[in-house]
Amino acid sequence: MAKKVDNSKGFLVIEVSTPELFAKVGGVGICDYCNTPAEKGYYIAVLNRWYCPDCYAKFCGRAKYHQEDAPIEKQNYEVYAKLLGV
């Protein structure tokens, strides 16, 4: 089941399995960063991208939160949270 995950940077993120992603959104579980398949991944609302666990961990380590991105991040998150039942 998809769920919101917390991270140290404060990004809005949803953890979701590939089967659930496919069933509810139509995504096939290919990481938008490294292009490899994964059984579960993370929808990162500020990027509007789905990352595998490895790429998500790297993103969390290097990314910096910018407050000016908050409106679009929130908008993206609300769309996917509704689709995924979060």
C-alpha positions in Angstrom: 0.0 0.0 0.0 1.3 3.4 -0.9 2.3 5.7 2.0 3.8 9.1 2.6 7.4 8.9 3.8 9.3 11.4 5.8 12.8 12.6 5.0 15.3 14.9 6.6 14.9 17.5 3.9 11.1 17.9 4.1 10.2 16.8 0.6 6.8 15.4 -0.1 7.4 11.8 -1.1 5.2 8.7 -1.6 6.6 5.2 -1.3 4.7 2.9 -3.7 5.2 -0.6 -5.1 5.5 -1.2 -8.8 2.3 -3.3 -9.1 0.3 -0.6 -7.3 2.0 2.1 -9.4 0.9 0.2 -12.5 -2.6 -0.5 -11.4 -3.4 3.1 -10.2 -1.2 5.4 -12.3 0.0 3.3 -15.3 3.7 3.5 -14.5 5.8 0.5 -15.1 8.3 0.9 -12.3 11.3 2.1 -14.2 13.4 4.6 -12.3 13.3 8.1 -13.8 16.9 8.7 -12.8 18.9 5.5 -13.6 16.4 3.8 -15.9 16.4 0.5 -14.1 13.4 -1.5 -12.9 12.5 -1.7 -9.2 9.9 -3.6 -7.1 9.2 -0.4 -5.1 10.1 3.2 -5.4 9.5 6.7 -4.4 7.4 9.4 -6.1 9.2 12.7 -5.4 6.6 15.4 -5.9 9.0 18.3 -6.3 10.6 16.5 -9.3 7.4 14.8 -10.5 9.5 11.7 -10.8 9.6 8.1 -9.5 13.0 6.9 -8.2 14.2 3.4 -7.2 15.4 3.1 -3.6 19.1 3.6 -4.5 18.5 6.8 -6.5 16.0 8.1 -3.8 18.7 7.7 -1.1 21.2 9.6 -3.3 18.6 12.3 -4.0 18.0 12.7 -0.2 21.7 13.0 0.4 22.4 15.7 -2.2 19.1 17.6 -2.7 18.4 21.0 -1.1 14.9 22.1 -0.3 13.9 25.4 -2.0 10.8 27.0 -0.5 9.9 28.6 -3.8 9.2 25.1 -5.2 6.6 24.4 -2.5 3.4 25.4 -4.5 4.1 23.0 -7.4 5.4 20.3 -5.1 2.2 20.4 -3.1 0.1 20.4 -6.3 2.0 17.4 -7.7 1.7 15.6 -4.4 -2.0 16.1 -4.0 -2.6 14.7 -7.5 -0.6 11.5 -6.8 -1.8 11.1 -3.2 -5.4 11.0 -4.5 -4.6 8.5 -7.3 -2.7 6.3 -4.9 -5.1 6.6 -2.0 -2.6 8.2 0.4 
